[in-house]
Amino acid sequence: MDYLIRQAAERIAYARHLVISTGAGVSKESGVPTFRDALDGLWAQYDPTELATPQAFQRNPKRVWDWYTYRREMVSKTHPNPGHYALAELEGLLPKVVLITQNVDNHHQLAGSRDIIPLHGNLFAFKCSTSCQGNPTSIDLDSLAPWNPEDGPPRCPYCNSGYVRPDVVWFHETLPEAQLTRAFEEAQNCDVMLVVGTSGAVYPAAWIPIKAAERGAFLIEVNPQPSELTRAMNIHLAAPSGEVLPQVVEVVKQLLHSS
Ligand code: BV8
């Protein structure tokens, strides 16, 4: 593994334009379960891809709202891990670093990454389910009059008819166009891409590393398991990101310091 870490660090240290693409695995060591981890207790009986849909919210707003409340409360007790901080540190070491994330837990922001493209929204942001003032009709939950949580989500304060919902991208919903367009542009212009903690199972996010590879970028994957993207990788560091990313960044710093 040390040899591969050195190989990866050499590519990253001299990258002109590094793009980082992360999935839920980068937050695993923070204690945030990935979609594929069975959630405990009440939620273990539900398939997340069934709950994270507009249809599920339409059918049973309270169940979906309660699932997100459970996840928000769980995530708010967790913190960025050394992997998040290592990725944030790269921004100050290299000429251009852009971080694309599928995650909605806000940990990259908390760890100090600045140039972030959030593809799937944010667990701690809210909007009107009918986009009554345009998409998104952002809502500050703390500014709402108290409501009875037994009744499920509160009503939108603007139209009082739509429900308040999490500002995340559900399955069968399109991703925010500006974010997706920029993510593909960055992927097609980078010379090195670091893919961390994603199964590559969800589209269109899974296309992003493929676009980079098609343009000749050097791809490095960090994932204890092979993913659906491993075949496209030049290097696969088969280790937890919280352990191996700090080691990679340490070698990057040595290389930059000695050059
Ligand atoms: C859309 C936010 C247009 C919500 C999420 C082709 C093209 C376009 C669309 C599709 C397509 N084929 C199918 C589709 C439809 C669908 C899709 O992709 N379905 C999949 C299931 C096949 N895509 C969509 O619906 C997208 N919308 O394209 O709009 C459209 C419109 C109508 C009809 C068709 C198309 C919207 C997708 C976004 C969904 N929202 N999240 C919320 O969070 O509640 S997706 C959610 O699941 C995550 O954001 C993440 O993206 C995804 C996967 O989650 P996880 O499994 O938890 O994480 P990940 O996959 O990253 O795997 C964890 C990895 O970590 C593993 O590999 C593991 O080994 C690794 N790991 C574990 N420990 C560690 C680790 N790695 C490092 N260190 C460790 N310690």
Residues whose N, C-alpha, C, O or C-beta is under 5 A from the ligand:
A	BS01	BV8	G23 A24 G25 V26 K28 E29 T34 F35 R36 A52 Q102 N103 V104 H120 V168 V169 W170 F171 H172 E173 T174 L175 G197 T198 S199 G200 A201 V202 Y203 P204 V222 N223 P224 Q225 S227 A239 P240 S241 G242
